[in-house]
């Protein structure tokens, strides 16, 4: 887990699940008052910088199909759409599965 704190408040965090050869991003979240300030980039850049590149071959994540800004954000980093999980979320919205090869 990676945290960004401002004045002892959580401004954002990144939660991952590490496997043998890939990392699954479970959540990147930025508090609304701190959004659009580059904190998501900061969290993802930090993750990429601290990878054990001898072992990690890819990073995976799911994102709501309606979250176009997040999809574009990840695509700027080179994440590619590899599949869709139908009715993945509690409201039955589909999720796009994205992968970044290292």
Buried (B, 14 or more C-beta within 10 A) or exposed (E): EBEBEEEEEEBBBBBBEEEEEBBBBEEBBBBEEBBEBEBBEBBBEEBBEEEEEEEBBBBBBBBBBEBEEBBEBBEEEEBEEEEEEEEBEEEEBBBBBBBBEB
